[in-house]
Amino acid sequence: MSSFKPHIVISSGEPAGIGLDLCVLLSEKNFPAFITVIGDKNALSHRASQLGKTIAFHENRLVEHKGDHSLSVSHISAREEIKAGMLNAKNNNYVLDVLNFALDGCLNKSFDAVVTAPIHKSIINESQPFTGHTEYIAHYTHAKNEVMLLASKSMKVALVTTHVPLSQVSRLITPEKFEETLKTIHRDLIDRFKINNPVIFVAGLNPHAGENGILGLEENNILIPVI
């Protein structure tokens, strides 16, 4: 059995939201990994106090995560005072600084994977366009044909479109986009999940998968021909 333990970085997300709470509670959970939280150490300490928790912080130190009420932290200072439940647009660049630090660490191989705590899109959009982590990470890393995948041991669900209004979904599902998504899923199920002969089910876009064109044409015109 391999003794490899990944180094996972966590971007702590919107500081006024639940991200800091999740990081605090993480200090009580044992994981077979090295985990580093990126964020304002003082805000994490204050949130821990609000939750009635006492945490030891290891700043810029690689410590195996054992659930012993401690966290490894790389400190980035928030722009303004952080108050739980009170959004502050002056901290929107701080949220991106935290995320960028985590992404840069993955790109230079300092970290093996990134986990992103929740953010508040409207706050970030006050300074720059931001639709979601998926699109931002793809742009930041120059990735092409990104696919969002929700995965568990029993099921994996991939999306053809992400973070767009429902009224725009049908026009964004083109034959090219759908085919590229299927190819990406098929390739990664084999390469990353080690499923030798993956079986992919495709959900219809329209009710009853369009009922042969009565309730929509996307299935007949796009999905079925590509499949």
Z-matrix of the N, CA and C atoms (Angstrom, degrees):
N
C 1 1.469
C 2 1.536 1 109.48
N 3 1.320 2 116.93 1 136.23
C 4 1.452 3 121.31 2 -178.27
C 5 1.523 4 110.91 3 -68.78
N 6 1.339 5 115.33 4 141.09
C 7 1.462 6 120.74 5 177.33
C 8 1.518 7 111.55 6 -96.62
N 9 1.337 8 116.07 7 5.14
C 10 1.463 9 120.56 8 -178.40
C 11 1.521 10 111.17 9 -61.70
N 12 1.322 11 116.39 10 131.88
C 13 1.459 12 122.05 11 175.56
C 14 1.521 13 108.01 12 -123.70
N 15 1.322 14 117.31 13 117.33
C 16 1.460 15 120.51 14 -175.70
C 17 1.522 16 112.06 15 -67.90
N 18 1.318 17 114.37 16 154.65
C 19 1.465 18 120.57 17 173.61
C 20 1.523 19 107.37 18 -102.40
N 21 1.309 20 116.08 19 108.35
C 22 1.465 21 122.67 20 -175.74
C 23 1.522 22 109.51 21 -102.94
N 24 1.311 23 116.39 22 132.20
C 25 1.458 24 121.11 23 177.25
C 26 1.521 25 108.79 24 -106.69
N 27 1.327 26 115.93 25 140.13
C 28 1.462 27 121.65 26 -179.91
C 29 1.518 28 109.18 27 -118.87
N 30 1.333 29 116.68 28 119.51
C 31 1.464 30 120.20 29 171.46
C 32 1.524 31 107.03 30 -83.64
N 33 1.318 32 116.42 31 124.71
C 34 1.470 33 120.93 32 -167.93
C 35 1.520 34 114.51 33 -77.27
N 36 1.341 35 117.99 34 -4.21
C 37 1.459 36 120.45 35 170.16
C 38 1.517 37 115.35 36 75.52
N 39 1.325 38 115.58 37 -157.20
C 40 1.463 39 122.22 38 179.33
C 41 1.531 40 109.22 39 -63.79
N 42 1.337 41 117.66 40 117.89
C 43 1.466 42 119.68 41 -173.80
C 44 1.520 43 114.53 42 -67.49
N 45 1.326 44 117.04 43 -21.99
C 46 1.463 45 119.19 44 178.35
C 47 1.519 46 111.93 45 -85.73
N 48 1.325 47 116.60 46 -6.63
C 49 1.459 48 121.04 47 -175.66
C 50 1.505 49 113.58 48 -100.92
N 51 1.328 50 114.57 49 -157.60
C 52 1.462 51 120.88 50 -171.71
C 53 1.527 52 112.86 51 -81.83
N 54 1.328 53 117.41 52 -7.73
C 55 1.457 54 120.15 53 -177.86
C 56 1.518 55 113.53 54 -56.32
N 57 1.328 56 116.63 55 -46.03
C 58 1.464 57 119.87 56 179.48
C 59 1.521 58 110.79 57 -64.70
N 60 1.333 59 116.97 58 -38.10
C 61 1.471 60 120.56 59 177.33
C 62 1.525 61 110.38 60 -59.66
N 63 1.330 62 116.15 61 -44.46
C 64 1.461 63 120.20 62 -178.83
C 65 1.524 64 111.22 63 -63.71
N 66 1.335 65 116.25 64 -39.47
C 67 1.461 66 119.66 65 178.55
C 68 1.525 67 111.01 66 -65.59
N 69 1.325 68 116.47 67 -40.33
C 70 1.466 69 120.37 68 177.81
C 71 1.526 70 110.21 69 -61.52
N 72 1.318 71 116.69 70 -47.55
C 73 1.469 72 120.74 71 -178.88
C 74 1.526 73 111.55 72 -66.72
N 75 1.327 74 116.42 73 -26.93
C 76 1.460 75 120.45 74 177.63
C 77 1.526 76 111.42 75 -61.18
N 78 1.331 77 116.17 76 -28.07
C 79 1.468 78 119.86 77 -178.20
C 80 1.522 79 112.16 78 -63.01
N 81 1.334 80 117.15 79 -15.66
C 82 1.464 81 121.39 80 -178.97
C 83 1.525 82 112.53 81 -98.36
N 84 1.336 83 116.91 82 -3.66
C 85 1.460 84 121.03 83 -175.71
C 86 1.525 85 110.74 84 -105.64
N 87 1.305 86 115.94 85 134.82
C 88 1.457 87 121.17 86 179.50
C 89 1.529 88 110.37 87 -89.96
N 90 1.320 89 117.16 88 127.16
C 91 1.458 90 122.19 89 176.65
C 92 1.525 91 109.01 90 -132.16
N 93 1.316 92 117.58 91 141.59
C 94 1.467 93 120.46 92 178.23
C 95 1.524 94 110.97 93 -78.18
N 96 1.330 95 116.29 94 64.97
C 97 1.459 96 120.78 95 -175.23
C 98 1.519 97 109.84 96 -159.66
N 99 1.314 98 114.44 97 164.53
C 100 1.456 99 121.08 98 165.89
C 101 1.527 100 106.27 99 -94.06
N 102 1.319 101 117.03 100 130.34
C 103 1.464 102 120.76 101 -176.50
C 104 1.522 103 109.29 102 -127.98
N 105 1.321 104 116.12 103 130.16
C 106 1.458 105 121.80 104 175.65
C 107 1.519 106 109.30 105 -121.06
N 108 1.322 107 116.38 106 128.58
C 109 1.461 108 122.19 107 177.24
C 110 1.524 109 108.43 108 -97.65
N 111 1.328 110 116.02 109 131.43
C 112 1.460 111 121.20 110 177.08
C 113 1.523 112 108.58 111 -102.12
N 114 1.330 113 116.65 112 125.59
C 115 1.454 114 119.47 113 179.68
C 116 1.511 115 111.68 114 164.60
N 117 1.322 116 115.06 115 -176.21
C 118 1.460 117 121.62 116 179.82
C 119 1.527 118 109.55 117 -77.29
N 120 1.338 119 116.16 118 113.50
C 121 1.466 120 120.79 119 -176.29
C 122 1.525 121 111.50 120 -62.09
N 123 1.326 122 116.66 121 -37.37
C 124 1.465 123 119.78 122 -179.61
C 125 1.522 124 111.10 123 -66.60
N 126 1.328 125 116.00 124 -38.27
C 127 1.463 126 119.73 125 177.90
C 128 1.522 127 110.69 126 -66.97
N 129 1.322 128 116.88 127 -38.92
C 130 1.465 129 120.64 128 176.92
C 131 1.522 130 110.93 129 -63.31
N 132 1.327 131 116.08 130 -42.65
C 133 1.465 132 120.27 131 179.86
C 134 1.522 133 111.01 132 -64.50
N 135 1.338 134 115.98 133 -41.88
C 136 1.466 135 120.01 134 179.51
C 137 1.521 136 111.07 135 -66.22
N 138 1.331 137 117.08 136 -40.82
C 139 1.460 138 119.86 137 179.50
C 140 1.532 139 110.05 138 -65.75
N 141 1.318 140 116.70 139 -36.92
C 142 1.464 141 120.14 140 176.71
C 143 1.525 142 110.53 141 -60.25
N 144 1.329 143 116.25 142 -42.52
C 145 1.469 144 120.01 143 178.37
C 146 1.518 145 111.21 144 -63.63
N 147 1.330 146 116.43 145 -40.23
C 148 1.464 147 120.16 146 178.51
C 149 1.522 148 111.38 147 -62.74
N 150 1.328 149 116.14 148 -30.41
C 151 1.466 150 121.05 149 179.75
C 152 1.522 151 112.28 150 -90.84
N 153 1.323 152 116.00 151 3.12
C 154 1.462 153 119.57 152 179.65
C 155 1.515 154 113.19 153 73.34
N 156 1.337 155 116.59 154 28.82
C 157 1.459 156 121.43 155 -178.36
C 158 1.527 157 110.21 156 -114.11
N 159 1.311 158 115.69 157 149.24
C 160 1.459 159 122.23 158 173.46
C 161 1.520 160 108.38 159 -117.72
N 162 1.329 161 115.96 160 123.20
C 163 1.463 162 120.89 161 -174.70
C 164 1.526 163 110.00 162 -126.19
N 165 1.306 164 115.63 163 139.54
C 166 1.462 165 121.47 164 170.55
C 167 1.523 166 108.05 165 -94.41
N 168 1.319 167 116.10 166 131.23
C 169 1.461 168 120.48 167 -178.58
C 170 1.526 169 110.59 168 -105.81
N 171 1.336 170 115.44 169 133.69
C 172 1.459 171 122.17 170 173.97
C 173 1.525 172 106.45 171 -107.99
N 174 1.333 173 116.69 172 101.07
C 175 1.454 174 119.51 173 -174.85
C 176 1.524 175 110.64 174 -85.89
N 177 1.334 176 114.28 175 124.85
C 178 1.466 177 122.11 176 178.62
C 179 1.529 178 112.39 177 55.95
N 180 1.324 179 115.66 178 36.29
C 181 1.468 180 121.06 179 176.33
C 182 1.521 181 109.49 180 -127.21
N 183 1.318 182 115.86 181 137.00
C 184 1.459 183 121.07 182 179.64
C 185 1.524 184 108.81 183 -87.34
N 186 1.330 185 115.84 184 105.97
C 187 1.462 186 121.88 185 -177.40
C 188 1.522 187 108.44 186 -126.22
N 189 1.322 188 116.74 187 133.54
C 190 1.456 189 120.16 188 178.43
C 191 1.521 190 110.27 189 -62.06
N 192 1.332 191 115.79 190 135.75
C 193 1.464 192 120.87 191 -176.18
C 194 1.528 193 109.70 192 -81.87
N 195 1.330 194 116.31 193 113.16
C 196 1.462 195 120.45 194 -174.62
C 197 1.525 196 113.76 195 -117.91
N 198 1.344 197 117.29 196 4.54
C 199 1.457 198 118.99 197 -179.80
C 200 1.511 199 112.97 198 69.60
N 201 1.329 200 115.82 199 31.12
C 202 1.469 201 120.91 200 -176.89
C 203 1.525 202 112.33 201 -102.01
N 204 1.323 203 116.18 202 33.70
C 205 1.467 204 123.11 203 179.13
C 206 1.530 205 111.39 204 62.40
N 207 1.319 206 115.66 205 39.63
C 208 1.459 207 120.18 206 175.99
C 209 1.522 208 108.96 207 -138.12
N 210 1.329 209 115.59 208 156.96
C 211 1.459 210 121.62 209 179.16
C 212 1.519 211 109.61 210 -139.12
N 213 1.317 212 116.35 211 138.50
C 214 1.455 213 121.25 212 168.45
C 215 1.527 214 107.49 213 -85.18
N 216 1.323 215 116.94 214 128.26
C 217 1.461 216 121.20 215 -173.04
C 218 1.522 217 110.39 216 -131.68
N 219 1.328 218 115.80 217 137.86
C 220 1.455 219 122.25 218 165.41
C 221 1.521 220 106.45 219 -107.22
N 222 1.320 221 115.85 220 114.85
C 223 1.464 222 121.40 221 -170.20
C 224 1.524 223 112.04 222 -81.52
N 225 1.317 224 115.62 223 130.05
C 226 1.457 225 123.76 224 167.98
C 227 1.521 226 106.64 225 -128.73
N 228 1.306 227 117.12 226 126.09
C 229 1.464 228 121.05 227 -174.64
C 230 1.522 229 111.67 228 -75.69
N 231 1.313 230 115.55 229 134.79
C 232 1.464 231 120.76 230 173.10
C 233 1.521 232 109.10 231 -69.71
N 234 1.328 233 116.51 232 154.53
C 235 1.462 234 120.26 233 -179.39
C 236 1.528 235 111.69 234 -73.66
N 237 1.336 236 115.29 235 -37.73
C 238 1.457 237 120.97 236 -176.32
C 239 1.524 238 109.55 237 -132.14
N 240 1.330 239 115.23 238 168.89
C 241 1.463 240 120.36 239 178.02
C 242 1.527 241 109.92 240 -58.75
N 243 1.321 242 115.33 241 139.69
C 244 1.462 243 121.22 242 -178.62
C 245 1.516 244 109.79 243 -102.84
N 246 1.335 245 115.33 244 126.64
C 247 1.460 246 120.98 245 176.42
C 248 1.524 247 108.25 246 -124.28
N 249 1.308 248 116.18 247 126.03
C 250 1.462 249 120.68 248 -178.24
C 251 1.520 250 110.98 249 -57.22
N 252 1.322 251 116.22 250 128.88
C 253 1.459 252 121.53 251 176.76
C 254 1.507 253 115.04 252 82.96
N 255 1.343 254 117.72 253 0.54
C 256 1.465 255 120.72 254 -178.16
C 257 1.525 256 109.03 255 -121.80
N 258 1.326 257 116.28 256 103.82
C 259 1.458 258 121.11 257 -178.48
C 260 1.522 259 111.11 258 -67.42
N 261 1.328 260 115.39 259 143.26
C 262 1.456 261 121.08 260 179.21
C 263 1.525 262 107.99 261 -136.34
N 264 1.335 263 115.63 262 111.67
C 265 1.461 264 120.50 263 -176.43
C 266 1.524 265 112.19 264 -62.10
N 267 1.323 266 117.72 265 -20.22
C 268 1.464 267 120.28 266 179.82
C 269 1.530 268 112.11 267 -71.12
N 270 1.329 269 116.42 268 -11.56
C 271 1.462 270 120.18 269 177.73
C 272 1.529 271 112.92 270 -99.67
N 273 1.354 272 116.93 271 6.95
C 274 1.467 273 117.44 272 -175.62
C 275 1.530 274 112.23 273 -66.17
N 276 1.327 275 117.70 274 -36.15
C 277 1.462 276 119.00 275 177.91
C 278 1.524 277 111.58 276 -70.11
N 279 1.327 278 116.16 277 -29.62
C 280 1.469 279 120.07 278 175.14
C 281 1.528 280 110.20 279 -61.64
N 282 1.323 281 116.84 280 -41.87
C 283 1.467 282 120.89 281 179.50
C 284 1.526 283 110.22 282 -59.25
N 285 1.326 284 116.72 283 -42.32
C 286 1.464 285 120.33 284 179.25
C 287 1.527 286 111.71 285 -72.52
N 288 1.335 287 117.33 286 -34.07
C 289 1.470 288 119.86 287 175.79
C 290 1.529 289 110.63 288 -59.68
N 291 1.327 290 115.52 289 -42.54
C 292 1.467 291 120.99 290 179.21
C 293 1.529 292 110.26 291 -62.49
N 294 1.327 293 115.89 292 -47.29
C 295 1.462 294 120.60 293 -179.25
C 296 1.527 295 111.15 294 -64.48
N 297 1.330 296 116.72 295 -44.06
C 298 1.464 297 120.37 296 -179.04
C 299 1.530 298 111.65 297 -63.16
N 300 1.328 299 116.60 298 -38.45
C 301 1.465 300 120.75 299 177.87
C 302 1.524 301 110.12 300 -60.08
N 303 1.324 302 115.41 301 -43.91
C 304 1.467 303 120.19 302 179.97
C 305 1.526 304 110.95 303 -65.21
N 306 1.327 305 116.58 304 -43.02
C 307 1.466 306 120.35 305 -179.35
C 308 1.525 307 111.55 306 -66.67
N 309 1.331 308 116.39 307 -41.99
C 310 1.464 309 119.70 308 178.33
C 311 1.528 310 110.63 309 -60.68
N 312 1.332 311 115.94 310 -39.25
C 313 1.460 312 119.94 311 178.80
C 314 1.516 313 112.54 312 -63.82
N 315 1.331 314 116.25 313 -35.97
C 316 1.470 315 119.51 314 176.74
C 317 1.522 316 110.91 315 -70.43
N 318 1.322 317 116.12 316 -39.97
C 319 1.460 318 119.84 317 -178.61
C 320 1.527 319 111.98 318 -66.52
N 321 1.343 320 117.20 319 -34.69
C 322 1.467 321 119.12 320 -179.98
C 323 1.526 322 112.64 321 -94.06
N 324 1.338 323 115.84 322 11.11
C 325 1.469 324 122.83 323 173.64
C 326 1.533 325 113.60 324 72.89
N 327 1.346 326 117.80 325 14.45
C 328 1.463 327 119.30 326 173.76
C 329 1.525 328 110.37 327 -70.96
N 330 1.335 329 115.97 328 -31.06
C 331 1.460 330 122.29 329 178.09
C 332 1.523 331 108.97 330 -122.49
N 333 1.333 332 114.79 331 154.29
C 334 1.462 333 120.01 332 179.34
C 335 1.524 334 112.90 333 -93.76
N 336 1.321 335 117.10 334 -24.46
C 337 1.470 336 120.70 335 -177.87
C 338 1.519 337 108.91 336 -161.22
N 339 1.324 338 115.52 337 155.40
C 340 1.463 339 120.80 338 177.49
C 341 1.519 340 109.50 339 -118.82
N 342 1.329 341 115.50 340 138.39
C 343 1.462 342 122.71 341 172.12
C 344 1.522 343 106.41 342 -116.63
N 345 1.321 344 116.80 343 129.49
C 346 1.462 345 120.51 344 -175.46
C 347 1.521 346 110.84 345 -106.12
N 348 1.323 347 115.97 346 125.04
C 349 1.459 348 120.50 347 172.81
C 350 1.530 349 108.76 348 -76.67
N 351 1.340 350 117.74 349 160.68
C 352 1.468 351 120.37 350 -175.81
C 353 1.525 352 113.10 351 -60.68
N 354 1.317 353 114.74 352 147.15
C 355 1.458 354 121.94 353 175.25
C 356 1.526 355 108.76 354 -122.96
N 357 1.339 356 116.13 355 175.13
C 358 1.464 357 121.46 356 177.28
C 359 1.525 358 107.37 357 -117.55
N 360 1.316 359 116.19 358 105.98
C 361 1.461 360 121.06 359 -171.33
C 362 1.526 361 113.07 360 -61.86
N 363 1.321 362 117.54 361 -37.82
C 364 1.465 363 119.23 362 -174.94
C 365 1.522 364 111.69 363 -65.20
N 366 1.333 365 117.21 364 -32.79
C 367 1.458 366 120.38 365 178.67
C 368 1.526 367 110.31 366 -66.60
N 369 1.321 368 116.77 367 -45.62
C 370 1.462 369 120.24 368 179.69
C 371 1.521 370 110.57 369 -64.97
N 372 1.321 371 117.04 370 -35.26
C 373 1.461 372 120.60 371 -179.16
C 374 1.518 373 112.91 372 -68.03
N 375 1.309 374 117.68 373 -10.17
C 376 1.458 375 119.30 374 174.35
C 377 1.524 376 111.37 375 -73.04
N 378 1.336 377 117.20 376 -16.68
C 379 1.462 378 119.97 377 178.41
C 380 1.523 379 112.64 378 -115.30
N 381 1.355 380 117.25 379 -28.02
C 382 1.461 381 120.16 380 179.74
C 383 1.520 382 109.35 381 -163.80
N 384 1.341 383 117.53 382 157.24
C 385 1.468 384 119.73 383 179.37
C 386 1.524 385 110.84 384 -63.57
N 387 1.323 386 116.15 385 135.95
C 388 1.467 387 121.42 386 179.77
C 389 1.518 388 107.70 387 -154.94
N 390 1.341 389 116.17 388 114.15
C 391 1.465 390 119.49 389 179.87
C 392 1.516 391 112.59 390 -98.82
N 393 1.341 392 116.84 391 -24.70
C 394 1.459 393 118.70 392 179.49
C 395 1.514 394 111.78 393 168.70
N 396 1.334 395 115.17 394 167.30
C 397 1.461 396 120.46 395 178.91
C 398 1.531 397 111.67 396 -57.09
N 399 1.336 398 116.77 397 -41.77
C 400 1.464 399 120.74 398 -174.52
C 401 1.523 400 111.48 399 -56.19
N 402 1.321 401 115.98 400 -53.25
C 403 1.457 402 120.54 401 -177.23
C 404 1.531 403 111.46 402 -69.93
N 405 1.331 404 116.10 403 -38.19
C 406 1.466 405 119.97 404 -178.80
C 407 1.526 406 110.84 405 -64.06
N 408 1.333 407 116.45 406 -46.89
C 409 1.464 408 120.43 407 -179.20
C 410 1.529 409 110.63 408 -64.45
N 411 1.327 410 116.77 409 -40.32
C 412 1.468 411 120.07 410 178.43
C 413 1.524 412 110.79 411 -60.23
N 414 1.333 413 116.56 412 -45.21
C 415 1.465 414 120.82 413 179.59
C 416 1.526 415 110.85 414 -66.39
N 417 1.319 416 116.68 415 -42.92
C 418 1.465 417 121.56 416 -175.92
C 419 1.525 418 111.37 417 -65.21
N 420 1.322 419 116.03 418 -36.40
C 421 1.469 420 120.53 419 -176.90
C 422 1.530 421 112.78 420 -97.25
N 423 1.341 422 116.49 421 3.97
C 424 1.468 423 122.35 422 -179.59
C 425 1.532 424 111.48 423 60.15
N 426 1.317 425 115.63 424 33.68
C 427 1.464 426 120.22 425 178.15
C 428 1.525 427 109.93 426 -79.49
N 429 1.313 428 115.88 427 150.20
C 430 1.458 429 121.44 428 177.98
C 431 1.524 430 109.37 429 -118.15
N 432 1.319 431 114.51 430 144.84
C 433 1.470 432 120.78 431 175.37
C 434 1.530 433 112.00 432 57.84
N 435 1.337 434 115.18 433 46.66
C 436 1.464 435 118.82 434 179.12
C 437 1.525 436 110.42 435 -65.51
N 438 1.321 437 116.43 436 147.83
C 439 1.461 438 122.48 437 178.43
C 440 1.521 439 108.72 438 -131.83
N 441 1.325 440 116.81 439 129.18
C 442 1.457 441 120.47 440 174.77
C 443 1.528 442 108.71 441 -82.47
N 444 1.329 443 115.93 442 128.65
C 445 1.458 444 121.24 443 -178.38
C 446 1.519 445 109.58 444 -127.63
N 447 1.326 446 116.52 445 123.89
C 448 1.457 447 122.17 446 173.35
C 449 1.520 448 106.57 447 -97.93
N 450 1.321 449 117.05 448 119.91
C 451 1.460 450 119.63 449 -169.96
C 452 1.519 451 112.42 450 -127.41
N 453 1.324 452 115.47 451 138.08
C 454 1.461 453 123.20 452 169.98
C 455 1.525 454 106.99 453 -135.94
N 456 1.318 455 117.11 454 179.21
C 457 1.457 456 119.69 455 179.16
C 458 1.528 457 111.65 456 -65.46
N 459 1.329 458 116.83 457 -31.25
C 460 1.462 459 119.94 458 -174.32
C 461 1.526 460 114.03 459 -98.05
N 462 1.335 461 117.70 460 -19.90
C 463 1.465 462 119.00 461 -174.71
C 464 1.523 463 110.40 462 -153.62
N 465 1.325 464 114.85 463 147.30
C 466 1.458 465 122.10 464 174.42
C 467 1.520 466 107.76 465 -131.47
N 468 1.323 467 116.46 466 126.44
C 469 1.459 468 121.72 467 -176.38
C 470 1.524 469 108.84 468 -122.30
N 471 1.319 470 116.55 469 123.41
C 472 1.461 471 122.19 470 179.47
C 473 1.523 472 109.72 471 -110.27
N 474 1.318 473 115.66 472 151.60
C 475 1.462 474 122.05 473 -178.25
C 476 1.527 475 110.01 474 -114.96
N 477 1.322 476 115.90 475 139.13
C 478 1.462 477 120.32 476 177.45
C 479 1.522 478 110.30 477 -80.44
N 480 1.327 479 117.28 478 -36.58
C 481 1.462 480 121.76 479 176.78
C 482 1.520 481 108.93 480 -122.22
N 483 1.333 482 116.04 481 156.63
C 484 1.467 483 120.85 482 179.31
C 485 1.520 484 110.61 483 -140.84
N 486 1.323 485 115.04 484 141.08
C 487 1.464 486 122.46 485 170.21
C 488 1.532 487 113.84 486 50.98
N 489 1.324 488 116.04 487 48.88
C 490 1.462 489 121.00 488 175.14
C 491 1.527 490 108.24 489 -130.77
N 492 1.341 491 117.65 490 152.20
C 493 1.461 492 119.70 491 177.02
C 494 1.526 493 111.25 492 -59.45
N 495 1.319 494 116.50 493 147.36
C 496 1.461 495 121.03 494 -179.12
C 497 1.523 496 111.54 495 -56.89
N 498 1.324 497 116.64 496 -33.42
C 499 1.465 498 120.33 497 -178.03
C 500 1.528 499 112.57 498 -65.98
N 501 1.331 500 118.13 499 -16.88
C 502 1.468 501 121.42 500 -178.17
C 503 1.528 502 113.58 501 -101.54
N 504 1.327 503 117.03 502 -8.64
C 505 1.466 504 120.26 503 -171.52
C 506 1.525 505 112.26 504 -59.46
N 507 1.330 506 117.38 505 -48.45
C 508 1.470 507 119.76 506 -172.74
C 509 1.521 508 112.22 507 -62.30
N 510 1.322 509 117.96 508 -37.64
C 511 1.472 510 118.86 509 -178.68
C 512 1.529 511 112.15 510 -76.20
N 513 1.329 512 116.85 511 -18.30
C 514 1.462 513 120.07 512 179.76
C 515 1.525 514 112.36 513 -86.96
N 516 1.337 515 116.75 514 -16.20
C 517 1.465 516 119.72 515 177.44
C 518 1.527 517 108.30 516 -88.24
N 519 1.311 518 115.32 517 88.75
C 520 1.461 519 122.03 518 178.43
C 521 1.529 520 109.06 519 -96.07
N 522 1.334 521 117.91 520 162.42
C 523 1.473 522 119.10 521 176.38
C 524 1.526 523 112.22 522 -55.55
N 525 1.327 524 116.21 523 -40.80
C 526 1.462 525 120.36 524 -178.83
C 527 1.525 526 111.21 525 -65.45
N 528 1.335 527 117.17 526 -44.85
C 529 1.462 528 121.32 527 -179.65
C 530 1.526 529 110.96 528 -64.85
N 531 1.317 530 116.48 529 -43.10
C 532 1.466 531 120.91 530 -179.00
C 533 1.526 532 110.87 531 -65.51
N 534 1.328 533 116.33 532 -44.53
C 535 1.466 534 119.62 533 -179.17
C 536 1.528 535 110.96 534 -64.69
N 537 1.321 536 117.46 535 -41.45
C 538 1.462 537 120.62 536 -179.80
C 539 1.525 538 110.90 537 -64.86
N 540 1.336 539 116.53 538 -37.43
C 541 1.463 540 120.26 539 177.31
C 542 1.519 541 110.84 540 -63.64
N 543 1.322 542 117.09 541 -45.90
C 544 1.464 543 120.81 542 178.41
C 545 1.527 544 111.48 543 -60.60
N 546 1.322 545 116.87 544 -42.71
C 547 1.464 546 120.19 545 -179.65
C 548 1.526 547 111.23 546 -64.89
N 549 1.322 548 116.18 547 -40.33
C 550 1.462 549 120.36 548 179.40
C 551 1.519 550 111.01 549 -64.57
N 552 1.333 551 116.01 550 -45.34
C 553 1.464 552 120.09 551 178.78
C 554 1.528 553 110.49 552 -60.92
N 555 1.322 554 116.15 553 -48.31
C 556 1.470 555 120.65 554 -177.84
C 557 1.528 556 111.01 555 -59.75
N 558 1.316 557 115.77 556 -45.41
C 559 1.471 558 120.06 557 -179.09
C 560 1.528 559 111.61 558 -62.53
N 561 1.334 560 116.32 559 -45.86
C 562 1.466 561 119.12 560 -175.22
C 563 1.523 562 112.92 561 -76.44
N 564 1.317 563 117.98 562 -27.77
C 565 1.465 564 119.01 563 173.60
C 566 1.527 565 110.21 564 -62.16
N 567 1.321 566 115.69 565 -34.75
C 568 1.468 567 120.33 566 178.58
C 569 1.531 568 111.06 567 -78.78
N 570 1.340 569 116.22 568 -50.76
C 571 1.464 570 120.46 569 -172.32
C 572 1.523 571 113.00 570 -76.33
N 573 1.336 572 117.02 571 -41.58
C 574 1.464 573 120.03 572 -173.06
C 575 1.529 574 112.93 573 -96.61
N 576 1.319 575 116.54 574 -36.36
C 577 1.464 576 119.72 575 -177.01
C 578 1.529 577 112.78 576 -101.08
N 579 1.335 578 115.97 577 -2.58
C 580 1.465 579 121.78 578 175.20
C 581 1.531 580 112.41 579 58.55
N 582 1.342 581 116.09 580 37.98
C 583 1.460 582 121.78 581 174.45
C 584 1.528 583 106.74 582 -97.51
N 585 1.303 584 117.21 583 107.90
C 586 1.463 585 121.07 584 -169.71
C 587 1.521 586 114.00 585 -65.41
N 588 1.321 587 116.91 586 -38.28
C 589 1.463 588 120.05 587 -177.88
C 590 1.526 589 108.93 588 -132.45
N 591 1.338 590 117.49 589 73.75
C 592 1.468 591 120.30 590 -173.50
C 593 1.524 592 112.68 591 -66.47
N 594 1.317 593 115.17 592 142.62
C 595 1.463 594 122.63 593 174.92
C 596 1.521 595 107.52 594 -109.70
N 597 1.316 596 117.04 595 123.94
C 598 1.462 597 122.18 596 -176.62
C 599 1.522 598 109.62 597 -113.69
N 600 1.320 599 116.46 598 123.73
C 601 1.456 600 122.04 599 173.55
C 602 1.520 601 108.48 600 -97.72
N 603 1.319 602 116.86 601 140.76
C 604 1.461 603 121.99 602 -179.93
C 605 1.517 604 109.14 603 -113.43
N 606 1.321 605 116.05 604 122.43
C 607 1.466 606 120.70 605 176.97
C 608 1.524 607 109.50 606 -80.60
N 609 1.309 608 116.79 607 139.42
C 610 1.453 609 120.77 608 176.94
C 611 1.512 610 111.41 609 -67.14
N 612 1.315 611 116.39 610 153.01
C 613 1.459 612 120.83 611 178.24
C 614 1.522 613 111.07 612 -80.55
N 615 1.322 614 117.01 613 -40.73
C 616 1.458 615 122.36 614 -175.95
C 617 1.529 616 111.38 615 -96.74
N 618 1.340 617 117.39 616 163.68
C 619 1.469 618 119.86 617 174.66
C 620 1.531 619 110.48 618 -55.12
N 621 1.317 620 116.61 619 136.53
C 622 1.469 621 121.93 620 -179.90
C 623 1.533 622 111.91 621 55.62
N 624 1.352 623 115.31 622 30.34
C 625 1.473 624 120.74 623 -179.60
C 626 1.521 625 112.10 624 53.87
N 627 1.341 626 116.30 625 34.23
C 628 1.457 627 121.24 626 174.33
C 629 1.508 628 115.72 627 88.29
N 630 1.340 629 118.04 628 -12.42
C 631 1.475 630 121.66 629 -179.22
C 632 1.531 631 111.13 630 49.37
N 633 1.346 632 114.59 631 50.17
C 634 1.470 633 120.77 632 178.03
C 635 1.528 634 112.66 633 57.23
N 636 1.342 635 114.95 634 38.95
C 637 1.458 636 120.16 635 175.27
C 638 1.507 637 115.37 636 98.42
N 639 1.329 638 118.40 637 -11.94
C 640 1.466 639 120.58 638 -178.37
C 641 1.524 640 111.06 639 -69.95
N 642 1.346 641 116.70 640 -38.01
C 643 1.465 642 121.50 641 -176.24
C 644 1.524 643 112.34 642 -110.26
N 645 1.306 644 117.34 643 18.97
C 646 1.459 645 120.96 644 179.61
C 647 1.515 646 111.21 645 142.51
N 648 1.329 647 115.94 646 151.22
C 649 1.462 648 120.72 647 -173.07
C 650 1.530 649 114.07 648 -107.10
N 651 1.328 650 117.56 649 -5.37
C 652 1.469 651 119.41 650 -174.45
C 653 1.525 652 112.65 651 -60.83
N 654 1.317 653 116.62 652 -37.70
C 655 1.469 654 119.05 653 179.69
C 656 1.532 655 111.22 654 -63.69
N 657 1.321 656 116.24 655 -49.97
C 658 1.469 657 120.49 656 -177.54
C 659 1.531 658 112.92 657 -69.26
N 660 1.333 659 115.63 658 -35.65
C 661 1.466 660 119.35 659 -173.62
C 662 1.528 661 114.04 660 -90.35
N 663 1.341 662 116.90 661 -25.67
C 664 1.469 663 119.52 662 -173.37
C 665 1.528 664 112.52 663 -123.99
N 666 1.331 665 116.97 664 -59.86
C 667 1.462 666 120.20 665 -170.38
C 668 1.525 667 112.75 666 -64.99
N 669 1.333 668 116.66 667 -52.52
C 670 1.471 669 119.92 668 -175.98
C 671 1.528 670 112.14 669 -64.97
N 672 1.341 671 119.91 670 -45.37
C 673 1.472 672 118.84 671 178.23
C 674 1.530 673 113.33 672 -59.15
N 675 1.332 674 117.03 673 -38.66
C 676 1.468 675 119.73 674 179.55
C 677 1.520 676 110.81 675 -67.56
N 678 1.342 677 115.92 676 -43.06
C 679 1.466 678 119.90 677 179.07
C 680 1.523 679 110.59 678 -61.67
